[in-house]
Amino acid sequence: MGKVGVTTAVVCTAAAACAVTALVVRNRMRSSGNWAPVVAVVKELEERCATPVGKLRQVADAMAVEMHAGLASEGGSKLKMLISYVDNLPTGDETGLFYALDLGGTNFRVLRVQLGGKEGRVAKQEFEEVSIPPHLMVGGSDELFDFIASALAKFVASEGEDFHLPVGRQRELGFTFSFPVRQISIASGTLIKWTKGFNIDGTVGEDVVAELTRAIERQGLDMRVSALVNDTIGTLAGGRYYDNDVVAAVILGTGTNAAYVERAHAIPKWHGLLPKSGEMVINMEWGNFRSSHLPTTDYDQALDNESLNPGEQIFEKLISGMYLGEILRRVLLRLAKEASIFGDSVPPKLEVPFILRTPVMSAMHHDTSPDLKVVGTKLNEVVGIPDTSLKTRKVVIQICDIIAKRGARLAAAGIVGILKKIGRDTAVKDGSKAVIAMDAGKRWIRHRCSSPCSFSLSVSRACTVLKDVNLMLRKLDGSHLAEGKKKREFIYRGCRFHRRPPPYVCILFATVSSLLANKRRRSDPFTDLVDWSPVCS
């Protein structure tokens, strides 16, 4: 080989060696932890999502102010504060056969229940849950309501001998419709707008009961819609059925909302005769709450801009099950692009909006296995990211925690805002209690079990003020009553649970406790709530 050939060979060998060395160094940096970009992204997220107690008090105060404004006049607030025409709630004395339809998310439920009064309570109940095909969520009105009425007709046809309908009596249906409606009467209301991913043509401004009734008639079903209620009002009624001290209800599921019992004379925009009870249930539609005190991020802004309802339902987009998984996906996508946390290329599935649903996020968030096996499995199955390291899985858990903690604490601030509005954020002299019924849905109450957990709790021992405030978390939604049963209880920070609760629920109730307490042990005692360890009582 000549001198030129030798020189060329040496240069090529050196270049190849440099390339190999660079590749090895780059891979070594990745494998050993060049995590500066990852740390920066996570730190920024944590700072932007921060919810110190002072900020939460501001959110609670802003909620109370908006409630006052919404009651004063139509359009006076981002909160609709809708008059429900429900001025009497269940007492537990009710008897007979009743049907219910609950439409409010990606699924709807049909239920029948035989009530036996105070002695029998819920004598018998059956229900079915039906998934709504995605194309019907953005299609036409007839297609959606015909699909629902068809499922209802099949369910009625399966009615057994344990259910007793008096001869000559028409079946009655309670319609739980979990979207903003301007109530006209107890059994009619016009749709204000769709939320939670629905966008049905030709229905805004129309009477939703009339739409359903026509679909029922097309099925040849002899049934009358006797009541139209929001799912949150249904939760309030279900809670009152078991506990006469229930004053409000909160939904935390696909969407979110709250309802409460208001004094009729405290509703300036009410121009009708005052009800004999002196009370009126108000449907807040709190998902549309907005305040400069809400901690938001660029991910939230982008999600809102790309949503079906930009600029609307801001509170809902921060705390509800429809959106939390999508926020997580957006953070992980940024890490994949800017920090190559999942390798040299961005996983294609990670770029698909809403592929990472909140139940998946919840399952990962609750993973307590040493190697975070659930996190690894979900990343592989859902977004096609195999063989993640333990360090990467821990980052995913941390992001889940940041997003869930913000949502839970903001929901807690909203609850305290309601208590403030009705004057129950401090102790009352007569010793009466204020109970808030909650339906947290499968997204939050599922915890290492195959079916939704049902439990009730009381935070009455959490602090002095909370002697007068109880929080009930039970499967007591708009169409599904569940009887409380004596079970083993777990205690966490003064909260009693019939089952071990997930971190989201612990954070929510502990934050309510903090905001209502006169004194705290330190400025923000809830930074470590994910590391809870309940003790069986």
SULSULDA-V599645 format. One record per run of one state. SS is the DSSP state (hx for helix, st for strand, lp for the rest). FROM is the first residue (numbers start at 1). TO is the last residue. If there is no record, write none. Layout:
BEGIN
ss = (SS/SS)
from = (FROM/FROM)
to = (TO/TO)
END
This chain:
BEGIN
ss = (lp/hx/lp/hx/lp/hx/lp/st/lp/st/lp/st/hx/lp/st/lp/hx/lp/st/hx/lp/st/lp/st/lp/st/lp/st/lp/st/hx/lp/st/lp/hx/lp/st/lp/st/hx/lp/st/lp/hx/lp/hx/lp/hx/lp/hx/lp/hx/lp/hx/lp/hx/lp/hx/lp/st/lp/hx/lp/hx/st/lp/st/lp/st/lp/st/lp/st/lp/hx/lp/hx/lp/st/lp)
from = (1/3/33/36/49/53/73/82/84/95/104/107/117/121/122/132/134/139/140/141/158/171/178/181/186/188/192/201/202/207/208/219/223/230/231/243/246/253/256/264/267/279/284/286/289/298/306/314/320/324/339/348/352/358/366/373/384/390/422/434/440/441/446/464/469/474/477/478/480/481/490/493/495/498/503/517/529/532/535/537)
to = (2/32/35/48/52/72/81/83/94/103/106/116/120/121/131/133/138/139/140/157/170/177/180/185/187/191/200/201/206/207/218/222/229/230/242/245/252/255/263/266/278/283/285/288/297/305/313/319/323/338/347/351/357/365/372/383/389/421/433/439/440/445/463/468/473/476/477/479/480/489/492/494/497/502/516/528/531/534/536/537)
END
